[in-house]
Amino acid sequence: QAGRRWQRTLFPWLLSQGFTQATTDPCIFILSKDNDRLIVGCYVDDLFVLYPSNHSANTLYSAFTQALTARWNVEDEGDISDLLNVEVSVENSIVSLTQTAYIDQLVATYLPDGIPVAFQANMTPADIELPALVNTALIARENTPLNLEIQRSYQSLLGALLYCSGNTRPDVAYAVGLLCRAMSCPTSALLDAAKRVLMYLSRHRLVGLRYETPDAAPVIGFSDSDWATKHSTGGYVFIYNQAAISWSSKKQTSVALSSCEAEIMAASEAAKEATYLRALFAELGETQMVPTPVHVDNKAAIDLSYNPEHHARTKHIDRRHFCVREKV
């Protein structure tokens, strides 16, 4: 209950200071006055404050930090360099997000002998057989005794990999998402596959998200899906200032009977995320003035997003999967 009680104390105090709570994300607070502006992001007891570069005594930032210090025993760590194991660097208006130290820590914990020589730098996060390995483990889970030691190591490692894939490494989101499907029935082969993802991250630990100088380009989305005999995997990524700001790779909630249906389901999820991002950007003062393009590589799905074509072959598709048509 500690985190909840803290939230019930902090949030009303921020509102009393004149901040407005964002409707798209209740952990973001915005304060505007004259030509000055503050944006505060809250993660439990860590606050991240965005403010103009003016450091004079009469700024909103100065008044806010003084009020915060008077109310609580806080520490101002200065310009951001690390936040929740995400390293932030700013150079010539280029912002880079990495998790180098966090990845090195994971390697020391789960690969104490280091990266095997057999793992080359050009290897991908996952082998092409990973979906089959996961399906085999899921099918055999009822008749295979569970190795608790493997399960503990697997779940611990996957939790750490999820933190990387969700913060700065969309390149491993697909592999990590597949591995998470077998969280309750891991095998030694799947544990090795999870360690392969960690090896990949270690080989490329300097890779991160690099946001270039802002320009007039809008947010751009990409949507895709595979088509499996059971549940397909759908994914999307949204790019702003030349780097990803939002991404997902998940098992679809229902079985698709065609590649077109799988693509429509993925595109609809992307359309919902685009709607959310547009609302968030508007609250942050960066209103998107043009429609958000979402790129799809399936001709039938694109046609179906504009018009109810091929009705006889698509009338079984759930109404909620046509969210993308309404957005178009």
C-alpha positions in Angstrom: 0.0 0.0 0.0 3.0 2.3 0.4 3.1 3.3 -3.3 -0.7 3.9 -3.4 -0.6 6.1 -0.2 2.3 8.1 -1.7 0.4 8.7 -4.9 -2.6 9.9 -2.9 -0.3 12.4 -1.2 1.8 13.5 -4.2 -0.9 13.9 -6.9 -3.2 16.2 -4.9 -0.2 18.3 -3.9 0.8 18.7 -7.6 -2.8 19.8 -8.4 -2.7 22.3 -5.6 0.4 23.8 -7.2 -1.6 24.6 -10.3 -0.6 21.6 -12.4 -3.1 19.9 -14.7 -3.2 16.1 -14.8 -3.0 14.7 -18.3 -6.0 12.6 -19.2 -4.0 10.3 -21.5 -1.5 9.5 -18.8 -2.4 10.3 -15.2 1.2 10.2 -14.2 2.0 13.3 -16.3 1.4 16.8 -14.9 1.5 20.0 -16.9 1.9 23.6 -15.7 1.8 26.6 -18.1 2.1 30.3 -17.3 2.9 33.1 -19.6 5.6 31.8 -21.9 7.0 29.3 -19.3 6.0 25.6 -19.1 6.7 22.6 -16.9 6.0 18.9 -17.6 6.5 16.5 -14.7 6.4 12.8 -15.1 6.0 10.6 -12.0 7.1 7.1 -11.3 6.4 6.3 -7.7 8.9 8.6 -5.9 11.0 9.5 -9.0 10.1 12.7 -10.8 11.3 13.7 -14.2 10.9 17.4 -15.0 11.0 19.0 -18.4 11.5 22.7 -18.5 13.0 25.5 -20.8 16.7 26.0 -20.5 16.3 29.4 -18.7 17.7 28.9 -15.1 16.8 32.3 -13.7 15.3 32.7 -10.3 11.8 33.6 -11.5 11.0 30.6 -13.6 8.3 28.0 -13.0 11.1 25.4 -12.5 12.7 27.4 -9.7 9.4 28.0 -7.9 8.5 24.3 -8.3 11.8 23.0 -6.9 11.6 25.4 -4.0 8.0 24.3 -3.1 9.0 20.6 -3.5 12.0 21.1 -1.2 9.9 22.9 1.4 7.3 20.0 1.4 9.6 17.0 1.3 13.2 15.9 1.8 14.1 15.6 -1.9 17.3 15.4 -3.9 17.8 17.4 -7.1 20.1 15.2 -9.3 20.5 17.9 -11.9 20.4 17.2 -15.6 19.1 13.8 -16.4 21.7 11.1 -17.0 20.0 7.9 -15.7 16.4 7.2 -14.9 15.2 3.7 -13.7 18.2 1.9 -15.4 17.7 3.9 -18.6 20.7 6.0 -19.6 19.9 9.4 -21.1 22.5 11.4 -23.0 21.9 14.8 -24.8 24.4 16.1 -27.3 23.8 18.8 -29.9 20.0 18.4 -29.6 20.3 14.6 -30.1 18.8 12.6 -27.3 19.9 8.9 -26.9 18.4 6.3 -24.6 20.4 3.1 -23.8 20.6 0.5 -21.1 24.3 -0.5 -21.3 25.0 -0.8 -17.6 21.7 -2.8 -17.0 22.6 -5.2 -19.8 26.1 -5.7 -18.4 24.6 -6.5 -15.0 22.3 -9.1 -16.6 25.3 -10.7 -18.3 27.2 -10.9 -15.1 24.2 -12.6 -13.4 23.0 -15.0 -16.1 26.2 -15.6 -18.1 29.0 -15.6 -15.5 31.3 -17.3 -17.9 30.8 -14.6 -20.5 29.5 -14.7 -24.1 30.4 -18.0 -25.8 32.8 -17.7 -28.8 30.2 -19.6 -30.9 27.8 -16.6 -30.7 28.9 -14.3 -33.4 28.2 -10.6 -33.5 26.0 -10.9 -36.6 23.6 -13.4 -35.1 20.0 -12.4 -34.6 18.1 -12.4 -31.2 16.3 -15.6 -32.0 16.6 -18.7 -34.2 14.0 -19.3 -36.9 12.9 -22.4 -34.9 11.8 -20.4 -31.8 8.0 -20.5 -32.5 8.2 -24.3 -32.9 10.2 -24.6 -29.6 7.5 -22.5 -27.8 4.6 -24.5 -29.3 6.3 -27.8 -28.4 6.7 -26.7 -24.8 3.1 -25.6 -24.6 1.8 -28.9 -26.1 3.9 -31.0 -23.8 3.4 -29.1 -20.5 0.7 -31.4 -19.1 2.8 -34.6 -19.6 6.3 -33.1 -18.7 7.5 -32.7 -15.2 8.4 -29.2 -14.4 12.0 -28.4 -13.5 11.7 -25.7 -10.8 15.3 -24.5 -11.1 14.9 -23.9 -14.9 11.5 -22.2 -14.3 13.0 -19.8 -11.7 16.0 -18.9 -13.9 13.8 -18.6 -17.0 11.1 -16.4 -15.4 13.7 -14.2 -13.7 15.7 -13.7 -17.0 12.5 -13.1 -19.1 11.4 -10.4 -16.6 14.7 -8.6 -17.0 14.6 -9.0 -20.8 11.0 -7.6 -20.9 12.3 -4.4 -19.1 14.9 -4.0 -21.9 12.5 -4.7 -24.8 9.8 -2.4 -23.3 12.1 0.6 -22.7 14.9 0.9 -25.3 15.1 -2.3 -27.4 12.2 -2.9 -29.8 14.5 -5.1 -31.8 14.1 -8.0 -29.3 10.3 -7.4 -28.6 9.3 -10.3 -31.0 11.7 -12.8 -29.5 10.9 -11.9 -25.9 7.2 -11.9 -26.6 7.4 -15.5 -28.0 9.4 -16.7 -25.0 7.0 -15.2 -22.5 4.2 -17.5 -23.9 6.0 -20.5 -22.2 6.6 -18.8 -18.9 4.8 -21.5 -17.0 6.4 -24.5 -18.8 10.0 -23.5 -19.8 12.5 -26.1 -21.1 16.2 -26.1 -21.1 16.1 -25.3 -24.9 13.9 -22.3 -24.2 16.3 -21.2 -21.4 19.1 -21.3 -23.9 16.9 -19.3 -26.4 16.4 -16.7 -23.7 20.1 -16.5 -23.0 20.6 -16.0 -26.8 18.5 -12.9 -26.6 20.8 -11.7 -23.7 23.9 -12.5 -25.8 22.5 -10.5 -28.6 21.8 -7.5 -26.3 25.3 -7.8 -24.9 27.0 -7.8 -28.3 24.9 -4.7 -29.3 24.6 -3.1 -25.8 25.5 0.4 -27.2 22.4 0.3 -29.5 19.5 2.3 -28.3 17.0 4.9 -29.3 18.4 8.0 -30.9 16.1 11.0 -31.4 17.4 13.6 -33.8 16.6 17.3 -33.9 12.8 17.8 -34.0 11.4 18.6 -37.4 8.0 19.0 -39.0 7.6 15.3 -39.8 4.6 13.7 -38.1 4.5 10.5 -36.2 4.6 7.5 -38.6 3.4 4.0 -37.8 4.1 0.6 -39.2 1.9 -2.5 -38.7 2.5 -6.1 -39.6 1.4 -9.7 -38.7 2.4 -13.2 -39.5 -0.3 -15.7 -40.1 -0.2 -18.8 -38.0 -2.5 -21.9 -38.0 -3.5 -20.9 -34.4 -3.0 -17.5 -32.9 -1.0 -15.2 -35.1 1.5 -12.5 -33.8 0.7 -8.9 -34.5 2.9 -5.9 -34.1 3.4 -2.2 -34.6 5.9 0.5 -34.2 5.6 4.3 -34.2 8.5 6.5 -35.2 9.0 10.2 -34.2 12.2 12.2 -34.8 13.8 9.1 -36.4 13.4 6.7 -33.5 10.7 4.5 -32.0 8.4 6.0 -29.4 5.9 3.1 -29.1 6.0 -0.5 -30.2 4.3 -3.9 -29.5 4.6 -7.5 -30.5 1.8 -9.7 -29.1 -0.2 -12.9 -29.7 -3.5 -12.0 -31.3 -6.6 -12.6 -29.1 -8.5 -14.7 -31.7 -7.6 -17.1 -34.5 -7.3 -15.5 -38.0 -8.6 -17.5 -40.9 -6.6 -15.6 -43.5 -3.5 -13.4 -43.7 -5.8 -10.5 -44.5 -7.7 -11.0 -41.2 -4.4 -11.2 -39.3 -3.2 -8.0 -40.9 -6.6 -6.2 -40.2 -6.3 -7.2 -36.5 -2.8 -5.9 -36.3 -3.7 -2.7 -38.1 -6.6 -2.1 -35.8 -4.3 -2.3 -32.8 -2.0 0.1 -34.5 -4.9 2.5 -35.2 -5.9 2.5 -31.5 -2.3 3.3 -30.5 -2.1 6.1 -33.1 -5.3 7.6 -31.6 -3.7 7.5 -28.1 -0.4 9.0 -29.3 -2.2 11.9 -31.0 -4.1 12.7 -27.8 -0.9 12.5 -25.7 1.0 14.7 -28.1 -1.8 17.3 -28.1 -1.7 17.4 -24.3 2.1 17.9 -24.4 1.6 20.8 -26.7 2.8 19.0 -29.9 -0.5 18.6 -31.7 -0.2 16.5 -34.9 -1.7 18.7 -37.6 -1.9 16.0 -40.3 -3.3 12.4 -40.2 -1.0 9.8 -38.8 0.1 7.4 -41.6 0.1 3.7 -40.7 1.9 1.5 -43.2 0.5 -2.0 -43.9 2.0 -4.4 -46.4 -1.1 -6.4 -47.2 -3.1 -5.1 -50.2 -6.3 -6.9 -49.1 -6.1 -5.4 -45.6 -5.5 -1.9 -47.0 -8.5 -2.2 -49.3 -10.7 -3.5 -46.5 -9.7 -0.6 -44.3 -11.2 1.8 -46.8 -14.2 -0.1 -48.1 -16.1 -3.2 -47.1 -14.8 -5.1 -50.1 -14.9 -9.0 -50.3 -17.8 -9.0 -47.9 -18.5 -12.7 -48.4 -15.0 -13.6 -47.4 -14.7 -11.2 -44.4 -18.2 -11.1 -42.9 -17.0 -13.4 -40.1 -14.4 -10.9 -38.8 -15.3 -9.5 -35.4 -16.7 -6.0 -35.5 -14.0 -4.7 -33.1 -11.3 -5.6 -35.6 -12.6 -3.0 -38.0 -11.6 -0.1 -35.7 -9.0 0.8 -38.3 -11.8 1.4 -40.9 -13.5 3.9 -38.6 -10.1 5.7 -38.1 -9.4 5.8 -41.8 
